[in-house]
Amino acid sequence: MKNRFLTLTILFVFVAISAWSQPAALEKALFNLPDVSFKKMESATGFEAVYELSIRQPIDHEHPEKGHFYQRAFLSHRNFDAPMVMATEGYERPRNRIYELTNYLTANQINVEHRYFGASVPDSLDYRYLNLRQATADLHHIRTLLGELYRKAWVSTGISKGGQTTIFYRYFYPDDVAASVPYVAPLNLDLADKRIYSFLDTVGPEPCRRAIRDVQIRLLKERDKVLPLLRWHAKGAGESFTYLSLEEAFEYAVLEYSFSFWQMGFDCNQIPVAKTADLEALLEHFIEVSGLSFFADASMKNYASHYWQAGAEMGYYAYQTAPFKGLLKSLSGEPSAIFMPGKAPKTFEPTLVKTVYDWLQNKGHRFIYIYGGTDTWTATGVPPSDKVDALWFVMPGKNHGSARIANMSTDERTRLLDQLKKWME
């Protein structure tokens, strides 16, 4: 009995020491890393410890003497013998987020806020240094630093613009990770990629597309009744319109309605019958799907860095106006969905995106692409190629928010994870 008690006591002490030693060893290792400061956060389920990191990055990686900024990232630690998932964000990341892939792989995770967003900004926003070469160099620096601690396989992943970041990161640093898993990530080839138009003209059942068009037409035809109601709605929401006028924002929101409807997976059966619906009920639906907030001043400020990237080297989309001839008063031609900070001119140079597109088709091995069948951004997704060792999953009926591994069939999920683990080996 005494021997058993002694054995249990020793086992308890060993487990307690092990549980304490991993975070303690991690903190010591983080303390010894150059360019990294950290603070402990509340641990997430399944992780030994979580830390918010502040990582010193050069504004210009080719000329460090030009200054630096601190990039925010979140490290979720299971153990040093687990793989690492690098979650590449496309925007601000104000709090930690555990990606589904991290749990499927029982991995550690480093979640990295994009440069020039959120807390990851220099004192002066010189947009010359907001480009994909610099942004991916940030990720490579983090990979190099943490690679000293985490020596198992690394995988990168990201969603939407974060998925685009994953793609470009792999292009610039093909050996940093064993595999890449971008979700719902477009690869736009022009300032106004016309593949979007073809998609919106063919997606879903024709009666649904017609119902969408009817909503847009009625709103434009009854603008004299709609605008006062929207003005009061904006006032109640505390929204201001100086970058765009309220009238411009209204027309943009009407044009955006079809894009957002399919992107976010709204139900065709919930579209009000435009010809007979109460106007206020129609507006409630319109605000839920599209609305004005995306075109208000606060959004212009929050997404300024995003629009800069789109207008400089990532490309984007525009709006077809031919179906609304005679109904638009503020907008004409095919207005761009890019709103450059300070209304700076767009300087789009397509060389990089077209080079990356060709590279993915011919040399982009060990990628897993996940798209939603009804997501508008699938229109400019990376198309399948039989020249590369990669997988594509275009999920029928899924959208920008639901095209996820968790929503795949068991067979699809098994195929994806089995292939990913083979690459990681």
Steps between C-alpha positions, in 0.01 A plus 500: 500500500783738592677426173180570306446825688860602433463416130182707472663790682801494269270481196296797624813705559636407157175603329489824695860583413439417132191721491698784655819449304363544145367855550802588713737371232300685232515828690874463546541425128282794399695728731821398325367562147613825338230744383227337712315622807199319644226493756309200624132465424224270617565159349272363231345154530754232416805726530762519773541876465409796279709815455453826318825578323636831383759437231740766378486524121689726258278738307717408202660157532758590237598816685457448877652838569174663385334414828277233648158427641359232730277229359234336712469121504348238727687182589289203616728229640416131540849357519835523325452163330179604320493652149441871451221669307577854388170685456563789264249777548406749231378770734497594867513221758405661834458174691612141473314264272553126475464375143327170434808361327700549821264273689480241223880473507527530881754770427643814652394823332646841427230744387656806331334838448576651158738795481333843489187372674387518861793533739754401234569845362802729495480855632460631145299309240726509198303283260804438283592227747157338508562239233501124481876466496525687830194332655627150424847596625330575834368143505838357403664688787247352744550155348876533547470615861246242617656227289773490763238380750258303284689254281217277384314559172352843432180560300359839400133582468275802466146599410394743224764776486689299759491212251644732237779579747564126536530464122742788456703394806554161344600657168768719657614237755418158352705306757366664817211256539426140407159591355254787461122496551334821377123529553269693264801693368467694175791571269384805306675573172381854438366808674156386387518127445221423254465140617284643778245616241474156340454338840220735608323442167493122546511412872196342661154453347384755246185601698723592794725716283191668359365567851832659595488724195140598577602616849780712357275658238220586743741662746644717225161590358370604841815681610301809600324293766800282584764768559321682786449168679866405450609844619318446829639147526854631451444770759379243752801281426738794541628467145645791305552535126772737384724269295185406309178698514196319637360486147820344366510253789139403429572424135814308587307297757231416243767381256675306778178323599534212252870450581435487875190283462694214344821558692335462838248234403163666552185297435325559168168422667546793738521764225188720521289515186622838381181606319269449798720513811458775757784746439624496859507118501691510173749744651551281806596213270723727290683633808553146629653384170687809386410825673690825526747433782755343263512832315501731802803700616590258780525212254710709262742568785507142631556349156733768361802267500295226332391735223858617453615143443213432261567816302876450488567130440224258609217603269131493586160540332259757361125519440293451188263790448352418158196323656415822685526743211323824581458412870840610631554870565831508686695215340580421139704260292617200703586653839786337690449336838843638602500815714860614524610677820485874451350430157853434371523375141510126442840380379418136430787297357381150396844338463508343846150350505541359150841357586360337814201367303733328252722372781202344678384330180841350426705485822257558783534162669360401841209743501147419615241748373157523661223696325124538532294415195276808538762739640556794264873492571523150354472675162860618533629201692803297395378256232593130517814388319613143430861621484537533876470280807212686659136454601191708426172484689214708356217435744151506341262743663765638738598863524776726631416417860403133472764353264686328781648157570239445771225522236657250262383144462689243705673368188609848389628589844692174527655547156605854582656420838670181380664685212601791720662270756693320227644831384584591858701182540 
